Structure formats: structure tokens, C-alpha cells
Amino acid sequence: MAIIAIRPGLEDDVRTVNVADLKNRLSAYLKQVREGEAILIKDRTDPIALIIPLPAGNDVDADVGVLVASGKARPPRASLSPAFWALPAPRIPLVRAAGAVSADRDESA
């Protein structure tokens, strides 16, 4: 499932629930989403979010789709060629690789 911002006018086409009702009956609403129904969440009278079913596919694709929708990832431009997978793996110690990743994360924060 994905939780996304909602555009005005969509509330006429989907089931609408308020935040308090969603909290009290979350499992029931999630079951409806699993069955294909979209649910609009309102805070009093203001629409604030839409819970929609994710497209069919494996969980990895769904997770990437959520990251792309949130702006935390970009979709691939092309598939990796089989030649990529035939390349030898880098030969560096795990500690050094982990250090490089940590340093990169520190710099981008």
C-alpha cells in the first residue's frame, strides 16, 4: 500500500473515512485496500491522504514504487545488461566498503 497526497475532486470517486474512524477500524480498512478499494482520509472536512492498493507485482517493485512516489528514489532509466552481472566483484574489505558508505551518508546529510 502507498499513502500519497490527494488532489482535489478525487473524493467523489472513493470511500471516505475520518481519522478517528480509521484509527478505530484500521484492520478492516486495510482489508478493503487489499481487495482493491481506495480510501480517502479526512481530518474533519479536509482531505489529507489517500490509501491505495499497490500494483500487482513482487514486493521489491512495490517498495521501489513507494520510494519513487515519495521522491526518495528515481526509477531506472534502463535495465542492466547481462554483461554487467558477468563483471568481477570488487575486491575490497567489507570494513572499507562499509566505511565508504557511512562517509557518503554523513556528507549527504
N, C-alpha and C positions, 0 to 999 in steps of 0.2 A: 504494500500500500504506500501511497505517497500523500503527503499533506502539502497542498500548494495554495498560493494566494488565489483569490477568486475575482473574476471580472464581473462588473455589474450586469444585471439582466439574466444571469445564469440560474438564479434561484427559482425561476418559474419551471425549470425542467428537471429539478432534482428534489429528493426528500430533504426536508429542513428540520433541524433539531436545535434546541438551545443548549448552551454549555452545561447547565445543571443536569438536564436530561441525558446528555451524552455521558457525563461522569457517572451517573447512576446506572446506565444501561449500556456501557461501553462494549461489553462482550456481544450483546445482541446486535448492536450496530456494526461491529466488525464482521460478524457473520453475514450481515446483509451486503457489506462491501465485498467480501469473499465471493458472494453469489453474483456479483456484477453491478450492484447498485452504487451510485454516487450519493454522498450525504453532505449537505451544506450545513456548516456550523455557524450559529448566530450567537452573538453576545447581546442579549436583549433583542433589539431590532436590527442590529448591524451585522451583515455577513462578514465573517472573519477568515474562514478557511473552508476548503472542500476536501473531503476524503474520497479518493477514487481508487478503484481497483487498478493494480499494475497490469500491464500487458502480459499475456501468457509468454512463458519462456523460463529459462533457468534463473535461479536466484542471483547469480552473478550479474546477469544482464539487468535484472530489476534493481539491484544495488547500484550499479553504474548509472542507470536511468535516474535514480533519485539524486545521485551526486551531480549529474549533469543539470537536472532541473533546478537544483539549489545553487548552481554556479560554482561548485567546488571541483568540478572536473569538466573536461571537454570530450565530446565524442570522438572516436578515432576517425582520421581522415581516410585511411585505407587499412586493409588487412595486412598483417605482417606476412612477408613472403616465406615460403618453406625454407629458403636459403638462410633466413635469419636464424631459424631453430637449429640449423646444422653448424652454426658458428661455435667455436670452442668457448666454454665458460671462462670468465676472468679468473685468474689465479692470484687472488689476494686474500689475506687472512680475514676471517669473519669480523674480528675485532676492528680491523682497519676500515672495512666496509661500513660497519655499524657506526663508527666514529664519523665517517664522512656524511652519512645520512643525518646523524644528530647535529653536526655542524651546519649542514644545509638548512635544517629546520630552524635552528637558532638564528640564522641570518635572515630567513624569510619571515620571522615573527615580528 
